[in-house]
Amino acid sequence: MTKENGAGRRSPWATLVVIISIILGVLLQPKIHRNYPFFHWVPVLYKPIIGLIPAMQYESSYGFTMEQLRQMNLEHQIALVTGANSGIGKQIALNLSRQGSKVFMACRNPQRCFRAADDIRSDDRYSGAPLVPLIMDVSSLTSVQSVAQNVLTQLDGRKLDMLFLNAGIVSATATENTSSSSLAVTQKDGIETVFATNVVGHHLLYRLLEPALLVSSSSESPARVVS
């Protein structure tokens, strides 16, 4: 009899898990998270989940739908995207090219860069707008300066409408272009590689391309920089 009662008992942890699952299930229902501010105050308590919130919102929350966004005509506009060979950067380049924008694809790896450009050109919705692969190591100030000058030369006084500072890394390993210590991996410029890639290189790129961005700036069509 004792064994049967012991086997029939439910662990308090199992009960807690069931209760939490039910609560989360209710809160994730579309009508709940649309009408109540649960997902507005949760990030205040735990900031790392802020990036997840858009996935839990309706398109109407942003004032436009994805279909309206896809229908925007970007012909005669020019964009530069760093880290354009994969991930978010590649998707940005893909969608810009679908909508008619010329895209400078700045990537560190030549093979991946040209492969990504070929993938976009083979897309069923590719508009035929120019794709220009650029080989650039954002962590190298020399590389950034060289590519920025190349872009300005190709623009030849024309406007740069969009600049997407997308490339980034989480950690770095020593290569022939870096030196390593017990504290960090640094570039030949003497700057820690992660900081050079995520901050310094992009800041330099923006400052060098700023004249071309200002050319396109007006009250009707301002330049856009996304970082």
Protein Blocks (a to p, Z undefined) as FASTA:
>chain_A
ZZmmmmmpccfklmmmmmmmmmmmmmmpmklmmmpcklmmmmmmmmmlmmmmmmmpcfkl
nopafklmmmpccehiacddehklgcjllmmmmmmmmnopacddddfblklmmmmmmmmm
mpmklgoiacddddddfklmklmmmmmmmmmmmnnopacfbdcdfbccfbdcddfkbccd
fkbccdfkopafklmmmmmmmmmmmmmmmmmmmmmgcfklccdddZZ
